[in-house]
């Protein structure tokens, strides 16, 4: 999966939700998200490049803040 992840970042280069440029982003500024939330399904059609913000929104991390 690590190789696939790097290939996706090197070819897509921007967040597929908001369009943020991720070309020079560090490791903790982006992630490859499993669209169907099944981490064992690493087919390209199930993977999307997201910035950290969009990934947190996707997983509704803000709900853990009890705001």
C-alpha positions as CSV (number, residue, x, y, z in Angstrom):
1,X,0.0,0.0,0.0
2,X,2.9,2.4,0.7
3,X,4.0,2.2,-2.9
4,X,0.5,2.8,-4.2
5,X,0.1,5.8,-1.8
6,X,3.3,7.5,-3.1
7,X,2.3,6.8,-6.7
8,X,-1.1,8.5,-6.2
9,X,0.5,11.5,-4.6
10,X,3.1,11.9,-7.3
11,X,0.5,11.7,-10.1
12,X,-2.5,13.5,-8.7
13,X,-0.6,16.1,-6.7
14,X,-3.6,17.9,-5.2
15,X,-6.5,17.2,-2.9
16,X,-9.3,15.6,-4.8
17,X,-11.9,17.3,-2.6
18,X,-10.8,20.9,-2.2
19,X,-8.0,21.1,-4.8
20,X,-5.2,22.1,-2.3
21,X,-1.8,21.7,-3.9
22,X,0.0,18.8,-2.2
23,X,3.0,18.5,-4.4
24,X,5.5,19.7,-1.8
25,X,3.3,18.7,1.2
26,X,5.0,16.7,4.0
27,X,3.9,13.3,5.1
28,X,1.5,14.5,7.7
29,X,-0.3,17.0,5.5
30,X,-1.9,14.5,3.1
31,X,-3.3,10.9,3.0
32,X,-4.8,8.4,0.7
33,X,-8.4,7.7,1.8
34,X,-10.3,4.5,1.2
35,X,-13.6,5.7,-0.3
36,X,-15.6,2.7,0.9
37,X,-13.8,2.8,4.3
38,X,-12.5,-0.8,3.8
39,X,-8.7,-0.6,4.4
40,X,-8.2,-4.0,2.8
41,X,-9.5,-2.8,-0.5
42,X,-6.5,-1.1,-2.2
43,X,-7.9,-1.0,-5.7
44,X,-7.1,2.4,-7.3
45,X,-10.9,3.0,-7.9
46,X,-11.3,2.9,-4.1
47,X,-8.5,5.4,-3.3
48,X,-8.6,9.2,-3.2
49,X,-5.8,11.7,-2.3
50,X,-7.0,14.1,0.4
51,X,-5.4,16.9,2.4
52,X,-5.5,16.3,6.2
53,X,-8.4,18.8,6.6
54,X,-10.6,17.1,4.0
55,X,-9.7,13.7,5.5
56,X,-10.8,14.8,8.9
57,X,-14.0,16.1,7.5
58,X,-14.6,12.8,5.7
59,X,-14.3,10.9,9.0
60,X,-16.2,13.6,10.9
61,X,-13.4,14.1,13.4
62,X,-14.9,17.4,14.5
63,X,-17.6,15.5,16.4
64,X,-15.0,14.3,18.8
65,X,-14.4,17.9,19.9
66,X,-17.9,18.1,21.5
67,X,-18.3,21.6,20.1
